[in-house]
Amino acid sequence: MSDSEQNGSSQNTEEQAEVQAERAEPAEPAEQRAPTLEDKLAEAQAEAARTREQLLRTAADFDNFRKRSRREVEEAQRRGRESILKDLLPVFDNLERAASHAENAPDVKSVAEGVRIVAKQFVDTLDRMGIKRIPAVGKPFDPSVHEAIQQIESTEHPAGVVIAEVQPGYILGDYLIRAAMVVVSKGSPGGESSTSEAN
């Protein structure tokens, strides 16, 4: 064999040895190889399961919170009613006493005085609770606190002024409990006709 043939065969042998060495190298570990579609799918499904479980827990927590809040509101309302009743029961007791004494009272004046005392006790109790009576008679009509049930002509009061209170109204702070039912003045009888003639 010539030198050139020997060099060629040795190069072929070296190339074959390199190829065999590359084949013999161990495959890349699982962590280093690129994720396959199956790996990505499994990871996405696991994330979806975790998210679903978290949403279910959050929904259960919210449902429990809603139930607890409803119970707390109902309890606060019950305590509020109980507190109001405790304040009003002495007034009711005195009213019952006045009614039972009225049957055997020798004169009407003593019964009327007893009723006036109970009414004052009731007003004082409401005042302690922060409930105020809405001023009505002699005041300008205010639709936010007055409910007009009638309008009548009046020579004593200008138009739009409350001249009588049929049922008192009450407020608690800025909250209207009940509007006052009132009678409102239309003004003097000639006032409307003269205004209509002027128009």
C-alpha positions as CSV (number, residue, x, y, z in Angstrom):
1,M,0.0,0.0,0.0
2,S,1.2,3.5,-0.8
3,D,1.5,6.2,1.7
4,S,-1.5,8.1,0.2
5,E,-3.6,5.0,0.5
6,Q,-2.5,4.4,4.1
7,N,-3.4,8.1,5.0
8,G,-6.8,7.8,3.3
9,S,-7.7,4.6,5.2
10,S,-6.5,6.0,8.5
11,Q,-8.7,9.1,8.0
12,N,-11.7,6.9,7.3
13,T,-10.9,4.9,10.4
14,E,-10.7,8.1,12.5
15,E,-14.0,9.4,11.1
16,Q,-15.7,6.1,11.8
17,A,-14.3,6.1,15.3
18,E,-15.7,9.6,15.9
19,V,-19.1,8.6,14.6
20,Q,-19.2,5.5,16.9
21,A,-18.0,7.6,19.8
22,E,-20.9,10.1,19.2
23,R,-23.4,7.2,19.1
24,A,-21.9,5.7,22.2
25,E,-22.4,9.0,24.2
26,P,-25.3,8.8,26.6
27,A,-28.5,10.6,25.7
28,E,-29.1,14.0,27.3
29,P,-30.8,13.8,30.8
30,A,-34.6,14.4,30.9
31,E,-34.2,17.9,32.5
32,Q,-31.9,19.1,29.7
33,R,-33.9,17.9,26.7
34,A,-36.6,20.2,25.2
35,P,-40.2,19.6,26.6
36,T,-42.4,17.6,24.3
37,L,-46.0,18.4,23.5
38,E,-47.1,15.7,26.0
39,D,-45.0,17.3,28.7
40,K,-46.5,20.7,28.0
41,L,-50.0,19.2,28.0
42,A,-49.5,17.5,31.3
43,E,-48.2,20.7,32.8
44,A,-51.1,22.7,31.5
45,Q,-53.6,20.1,32.9
46,A,-51.9,20.1,36.3
47,E,-52.1,24.0,36.4
48,A,-55.8,23.9,35.3
49,A,-56.5,21.4,38.2
50,R,-54.7,23.6,40.7
51,T,-56.6,26.7,39.5
52,R,-60.0,24.8,39.6
53,E,-59.3,23.7,43.2
54,Q,-58.3,27.2,44.2
55,L,-61.5,28.6,42.6
56,L,-63.6,26.0,44.4
57,R,-62.0,27.0,47.7
58,T,-62.5,30.7,47.1
59,A,-66.2,30.1,46.2
60,A,-66.7,28.1,49.4
61,D,-65.0,30.8,51.5
62,F,-67.2,33.5,49.9
63,D,-70.3,31.4,50.5
64,N,-69.3,31.0,54.2
65,F,-68.6,34.8,54.4
66,R,-72.0,35.6,52.9
67,K,-73.8,33.3,55.4
68,R,-71.8,34.7,58.3
69,S,-72.5,38.3,57.2
70,R,-76.2,37.6,56.9
71,R,-76.2,36.1,60.4
72,E,-74.4,39.1,61.8
73,V,-76.8,41.5,60.2
74,E,-79.8,39.6,61.5
75,E,-78.2,39.5,65.0
76,A,-77.6,43.3,64.9
77,Q,-81.2,43.9,63.8
78,R,-82.5,41.7,66.6
79,R,-80.3,43.5,69.2
80,G,-81.5,46.9,67.9
81,R,-85.1,45.9,68.2
82,E,-84.5,44.5,71.7
83,S,-82.8,47.8,72.8
84,I,-85.7,49.9,71.4
85,L,-88.3,47.7,73.1
86,K,-86.5,47.9,76.5
87,D,-86.6,51.7,76.2
88,L,-90.3,51.7,75.2
89,L,-91.7,49.1,77.6
90,P,-91.8,51.4,80.6
91,V,-93.9,53.9,78.6
92,F,-96.3,51.1,77.7
93,D,-96.4,50.0,81.3
94,N,-97.4,53.5,82.4
95,L,-99.9,53.8,79.6
96,E,-101.6,50.5,80.8
97,R,-101.6,51.9,84.4
98,A,-103.2,55.1,83.2
99,A,-105.9,53.1,81.3
100,S,-106.7,50.9,84.3
101,H,-107.0,53.9,86.6
102,A,-109.1,55.8,84.1
103,E,-112.0,53.4,84.7
104,N,-112.2,54.2,88.4
105,A,-111.0,57.9,88.3
106,P,-113.4,60.3,89.9
107,D,-112.6,63.1,87.5
108,V,-111.4,63.4,83.9
109,K,-108.6,65.9,84.8
110,S,-106.5,63.4,86.7
111,V,-106.8,60.9,83.8
112,A,-105.8,63.6,81.3
113,E,-102.8,64.6,83.5
114,G,-101.7,60.9,83.7
115,V,-101.9,60.6,79.9
116,R,-99.9,63.8,79.4
117,I,-97.2,62.5,81.8
118,V,-97.0,59.2,79.8
119,A,-96.9,61.2,76.5
120,K,-94.0,63.3,77.8
121,Q,-92.2,60.1,79.0
122,F,-92.6,58.7,75.4
123,V,-91.2,61.9,73.8
124,D,-88.3,61.9,76.3
125,T,-87.6,58.2,75.4
126,L,-87.6,59.0,71.7
127,D,-85.3,61.9,72.3
128,R,-82.8,59.7,74.1
129,M,-82.9,57.3,71.2
130,G,-82.1,60.2,68.8
131,I,-85.6,60.2,67.3
132,K,-86.9,63.8,66.7
133,R,-90.4,65.0,65.8
134,I,-90.5,66.9,62.5
135,P,-91.6,70.5,63.0
136,A,-94.7,71.1,60.8
137,V,-97.3,73.7,61.7
138,G,-96.3,77.2,60.6
139,K,-93.3,75.9,58.6
140,P,-93.0,76.0,54.8
141,F,-94.1,72.8,53.2
142,D,-91.1,70.5,52.6
143,P,-91.8,67.4,50.4
144,S,-88.7,65.6,51.8
145,V,-90.3,65.5,55.3
146,H,-94.0,66.4,54.8
147,E,-96.8,64.6,53.1
148,A,-99.6,66.9,52.0
149,I,-103.0,65.2,52.4
150,Q,-105.0,68.4,51.8
151,Q,-104.8,72.0,50.6
152,I,-107.1,74.6,51.8
153,E,-107.5,78.3,51.4
154,S,-106.4,80.4,54.3
155,T,-106.4,84.1,55.0
156,E,-104.1,83.6,58.0
157,H,-101.3,81.7,56.2
158,P,-99.6,82.4,52.9
159,A,-99.6,79.7,50.2
160,G,-97.2,76.7,50.8
161,V,-97.2,76.9,54.6
162,V,-98.3,74.0,56.8
163,I,-101.5,75.0,58.7
164,A,-102.3,71.7,60.4
165,E,-100.6,68.4,61.3
166,V,-102.8,65.3,61.0
167,Q,-100.1,62.8,61.9
168,P,-96.6,63.7,63.3
169,G,-93.5,62.7,61.4
170,Y,-90.1,61.5,62.9
171,I,-86.5,61.5,61.8
172,L,-83.5,59.7,63.2
173,G,-80.5,61.8,62.4
174,D,-80.8,62.5,58.7
175,Y,-82.9,59.3,58.1
176,L,-86.7,59.9,57.7
177,I,-88.6,57.4,59.7
178,R,-92.1,58.7,58.8
179,A,-93.2,61.8,57.0
180,A,-95.5,64.2,58.7
181,M,-99.0,64.1,57.2
182,V,-100.1,67.8,56.9
183,V,-102.6,70.2,55.6
184,V,-101.1,73.0,53.4
185,S,-102.4,76.5,52.8
186,K,-103.4,77.5,49.3
187,G,-103.3,81.2,50.3
188,S,-106.2,83.6,50.6
189,P,-109.3,82.8,48.5
190,G,-108.9,86.0,46.4
191,G,-105.2,85.5,45.9
192,E,-105.4,82.7,43.4
193,S,-108.1,84.3,41.3
194,S,-106.2,87.7,41.2
195,T,-103.0,85.9,40.1
196,S,-104.9,83.9,37.4
197,E,-106.5,87.2,36.1
198,A,-103.1,88.8,36.0
199,N,-101.8,86.0,33.8
